[in-house]
Amino acid sequence: MMTDNRERWKANFAVDFVAVKNLTISPTFKYQDDYYGLNPANQLGLTDSRSWSGGIDATYIFQPGTSIMLGYMREYYTLLAYNINATTNNSVPGPLNEQTNDRTVVDTFTAVGRLAAIPDKLDLMLGYTASRGVDRTNLNLVSGVAPAGGQFPDVSTWFQRLDASAEYRFDRSVTAQLGAKGELKAKLHYAWERNSVANWANDPLAPFTSAVSTTAIWLAGNDPNYNVHLLTASLAYKW
């Protein structure tokens, strides 16, 4: 039902151009509108979904294998849905339906540096991503006034990730001594990732409250915040 009579408009734009020698600028833009055209008199659910994103990356190459990239992206999402409040299970859509408008804005910053410490032998990489998202839900009553208790508080997300790696290519003489003719690489990778969510609906809830509590969350039903360190090492052979 959610795709019946859907009208979709979609546009994508991306281009790379060399601003000055060794500097490449890459702007991007995307737009999408999904319109379902529900009748609020007798239908409930999502009636319109729109989104767009725009960003720009700049990459400067100092020399082969050594570069730096800086990027920024903004994403915008908005949803409009018809809904109804009820205290029984036999309520039906009607002229007293309400509207819920949900809007999300995400800003993401990225930086990546690459260094050929030993040309054609040792490559180093360091990257960082920071993303901030804010979700706002507005309830529009049939009367046109805001709810007596006010609108829902915003839900925010703060995401960060750091990557660092070192890749070493062995001389082909090493593989030749082993009786092979391919290429041998060793890589060490470290990543740190942190996610923090502030959600008014989940923050007051206690995961291990008593069985009689109506606010209990069981089986790790809510765990939006984490802080992870990851270290990996690999050895690859290509022929």
Residue pairs with C-beta under 8 A, 6 or more apart in sequence:
1 45
2 36
2 45
2 46
4 36
5 36
5 37
6 34
6 35
6 36
7 33
7 34
7 35
7 36
7 37
8 32
8 33
8 34
8 35
9 31
9 32
9 33
10 31
10 32
10 33
11 29
11 30
11 31
11 32
12 29
12 30
13 27
13 28
13 29
13 30
14 26
14 27
14 28
14 29
15 26
15 27
16 24
16 25
16 26
17 24
17 25
18 24
18 25
19 25
22 60
22 61
22 62
23 58
23 59
23 60
23 61
24 58
24 59
24 60
24 61
25 56
25 57
25 58
26 56
26 57
26 58
26 59
27 54
27 55
27 56
28 53
28 54
28 55
28 56
28 57
28 73
29 52
29 53
29 54
30 51
30 52
30 53
30 54
31 51
31 52
32 50
32 51
32 52
33 48
33 49
33 50
34 48
34 49
34 50
35 47
35 48
35 49
36 45
36 46
36 47
36 48
36 49
37 47
38 44
38 45
38 46
38 47
38 82
40 47
40 82
40 93
40 95
40 97
40 99
41 93
41 94
41 95
41 97
42 92
42 93
42 94
43 82
43 93
44 81
44 82
44 83
44 84
44 93
44 97
45 81
45 82
46 79
46 80
46 81
47 80
47 81
47 82
48 79
48 80
49 77
49 78
49 79
49 80
50 77
50 78
51 75
51 76
51 77
51 78
52 75
52 76
53 73
53 74
53 75
53 76
54 73
54 74
55 71
55 72
55 73
55 74
55 108
56 71
56 72
57 69
57 70
57 71
57 110
58 69
58 70
58 71
59 67
59 68
59 69
60 67
60 68
60 69
61 67
62 68
63 116
64 116
64 119
65 114
65 115
65 116
65 119
65 120
65 123
66 114
66 115
66 116
67 113
67 114
68 111
68 112
68 113
68 114
69 110
69 111
69 112
69 113
70 110
70 111
71 108
71 109
71 110
71 111
72 107
72 108
72 109
72 110
73 106
73 107
73 108
73 110
74 105
74 106
74 107
74 108
75 104
75 105
75 106
75 108
76 103
76 104
76 105
76 106
77 102
77 103
77 104
77 105
78 101
78 102
78 103
78 104
79 100
79 101
79 102
79 103
80 99
80 100
80 101
81 99
81 100
81 102
82 93
82 97
82 98
82 99
83 97
83 98
83 99
83 100
84 91
84 93
84 94
84 96
84 97
84 98
85 98
95 142
96 142
97 142
98 139
98 140
98 141
98 142
99 139
99 140
100 137
100 138
100 139
100 140
101 137
101 138
101 140
102 135
102 136
102 137
102 138
103 135
103 136
103 137
103 138
104 133
104 134
104 135
104 136
105 133
105 134
106 131
106 132
106 133
106 134
107 131
107 132
107 133
108 129
108 130
108 131
108 132
109 129
109 130
109 131
110 127
110 128
110 129
111 127
111 128
112 125
112 126
112 127
112 128
113 125
113 126
113 127
114 123
114 124
114 125
115 123
115 124
115 125
116 122
116 123
117 123
117 124
120 169
121 168
121 169
122 166
122 167
122 168
122 169
123 166
123 167
124 164
124 165
124 166
125 163
125 164
125 165
125 166
125 167
126 162
126 163
126 164
127 162
127 163
127 164
128 160
128 161
128 162
128 163
129 159
129 160
129 161
130 159
130 160
131 157
131 158
131 159
131 160
132 156
132 157
132 158
132 159
133 156
133 157
133 158
133 159
134 154
134 155
134 156
134 157
135 154
135 155
135 156
135 157
136 151
136 152
136 154
136 155
137 151
137 152
137 155
138 151
138 152
139 146
139 147
139 151
139 152
141 147
152 200
153 200
155 197
155 198
155 199
155 200
155 201
156 197
156 198
157 195
157 196
157 197
157 198
157 224
158 195
158 196
158 197
159 193
159 194
159 195
159 196
160 192
160 193
160 194
160 195
161 191
161 192
161 193
161 194
162 191
162 192
162 193
163 189
163 190
163 191
164 189
164 190
164 191
165 187
165 188
165 189
165 190
166 187
166 188
167 185
167 186
167 187
168 185
168 186
168 187
169 183
169 184
169 185
170 183
170 184
170 185
170 186
172 181
172 183
174 184
175 181
175 182
175 183
175 184
175 237
180 237
180 239
181 239
182 237
182 238
182 239
183 237
183 238
183 239
184 235
184 236
184 237
185 235
185 236
185 237
185 238
186 233
186 234
186 235
186 236
187 233
187 234
187 235
187 236
188 231
188 232
188 233
189 230
189 231
189 232
189 233
189 234
190 229
190 230
190 231
191 228
191 229
191 230
191 231
192 228
192 229
192 230
193 226
193 227
193 228
193 230
194 226
194 227
194 228
195 224
195 225
195 226
196 224
196 225
197 224
197 225
199 224
202 217
202 222
202 224
204 215
205 215
205 216
205 217
205 222
206 213
206 215
206 216
206 217
207 216
207 217
207 218
207 220
207 221
207 222
208 216
209 215
209 216
210 216
